[in-house]
């Protein structure tokens, strides 16, 4: 019987395994898919690293993964992000940009000072206001859903804790997690179907047989928990109900190639339509790569595929940069997190009235099991470092704080 079995080889699972190793514990990670990294996935394209999922070291000045990256020789690009600047003010004048971000600050102020009794973030919108579409699109990027489905308290917790420092990893975030998992006992293609802790220890029934451990950490996305993909005996009705209140939103990435790399500036940013909730956020030549990186989020993505997003991108960029530019774009890669068999979404958001579900999911149990993952973080959810720290916290729950 081993000391610890971890279900899920995303950031939380890898962090938990490294923490367990540092404590001298015998540990394995059981991963359902054929790769590690979870919602951080780096692919190689013509010598460049493209992140189909997590990309940014958010709140970089306090993000523990920055120091870990440097320790193992991963370069960090600290170029300031241009998200609040529209390249050449195309379709979005400087005055309009200032107005839109002032609208965002006023919106968050209302959420703090006069939170809606419903806890529905959309109830803090001013009816008919010019920049409501802009605010909805930002929530799509942040939460992957509409403001009507978002807890106001949850939105505020994330917004107020986030820092403006956001850095990139030229080798890729998914590649960093893969590197940090080196030396760990990770078994891919090993979906856990049942977790039985009715007797001594924990018995995990998987596609590769039964694993017996003294303790277990469950570090899988909330959609997987809520769907019943893993059967627990005895059950965790309270935890699974909490997971159902923290569903994964819908966010996708699209990479289009530039026929002429010099046709676009490096690290420039464009919002397709700043007054629409159904628009893309585009980085031109991020890190100098000859691509356009499109980022999309929100319920409006449901039912759309890579071809639809490509058409959307060409339409919006044709309006801003010209039809010839849009026609010259080729296809490099597109994510499809909504249809991922073991994930089925992007990152968690709390339904109205359910911000407390995060604490419920993360709370210590009277037993040998703990839960981890970005959804367990009270303020750093939807981030890799939030998941990472939750994995470390889960080990501390089970084995005590390090003296």
Secondary structure, 3 states (H helix, E strand, C coil): CEEEEEECCCHHHHHHHHHHHHCCCCEEEECCCCCCCCCCCEEEECCEEEECCCCEECCHHHCHHHHHHHHCCCCCECCCCCCCCCHHHCCCCHHHHHHHHHHHHHHHHHHHHCCCCCCEHHHHCCCCCCCHHHHHHHHHHHHCCCHHHCEHHHHHHHHHHCCCCCEECCCCHHHHHHHHCCCCCEECCCCEEEEECCCCCEEEEECCEEEEEEEEEECCCHHHHHCCCCEEECCCHHHHHHHHCCCECCEEEEEEECCCHHHCCCCEEEECCCCCCCCCEEEECHHHCCEEEEEEECHHHCCCCHHHHHHHHHHHHHHHHCHHHHHCCEEEEECCHHHCCCCCCCCECCCCCCCCHHHHHHCCCCCCEEECCHHHCCCCCCCHHHHHHHHHHHHHHHHCCCC
